[in-house]
Amino acid sequence: MRPVKKRFSHMTHEEQEQAIRENPAYGEIVCRCETVTRAEILEAIHNPLGVHTVTGVKNRTRATMGRCQGGYCETRITQMLEEELGLAPEEVRYSRGDSYMFTGKVREIL
């Protein structure tokens, strides 16, 4: 059985400080409602069974499950998926199949 990593939100204040010292990405909260850090999302994406969708990140980290239902963090998560997986915005999916988050630009930048 693989060891389960403790969620940042369940750590004591001292454990949180130690985690931030070891990995500064723990200091950036991406999901305010569920207190999910950038480091936790990156770990989910780069896990050997890594996630490639917004709901994959949601299921692994609880991001987007808070009172705002992703209103605050969903755009940050999609941006992280784009950057980490080298995806174009039109390739980011919400879930399985053809559930793409974006279909194109709303307006052209002049």
Helices and strands as residue ranges (DSSP letters): G 8-10, H 13-22, G 24-27, E 29-31, E 36-37, H 38-46, H 54-61, H 74-85, G 89-91
